[in-house]
Amino acid sequence: MKRLMAMAIALSAIAPAAMAQEPDLQRGERLEKLQFPAATMELKGWTKFGNGKVYTLPVKAGQHVKIDFSTKSQFAYLAIFDLAAPDDEAIFGTDEDGQTFQTTVKQDATWLLRPYYSKASPRRGLGAPYSILVEPQAASAAPATAAPAPADESKPSPLFPSRK
């Protein structure tokens, strides 16, 4: 009985963390789970009013990633969410932040990439095609700054002439 109770407590502690990584899908969305790519990965699809694919992308602390979104429609967008975040705010959205998201991941997480067709758009057409490029980036080396040369004591400073 004690063993069963201990397992129940352990599962109740683990379950919220596991559930935080599962996205809430909107009606008509289909989930595709991705792995972080070793080379550039292209995702192509079609979105209309919440119908289409959404993607989960696991990322690890220290990884450098660039995500480009492209579409011919002015009403299709991409929103990126951190599934571990307690709020529902996107960490990136092409409607406000531009077409490219480039970052160094600060902590292990699972991102939800959600292409969507704006509900504020005129209801014409069948939706919009899109393309998402996920590119791992090489670690950016900080530019090395040369150390200043030691001052030569025998030469007077041009800023402060010597007093005689």
Secondary structure, 3 states (H helix, E strand, C coil): CHHHHHHHHHHHHHHHHHHHCCCCCCCCEEEEECCCCCCCEEEEEEEECCEEEEEEEEECCCCEEEEEEEECCCCEEEEEEECCCCCCCCCEEHHHHCCEEEEECCCCEEEEEEEEECCCCCCCCCCEEEEEEEEEECCCCCCCCCCCCCCCCCCCCCCCCCCC
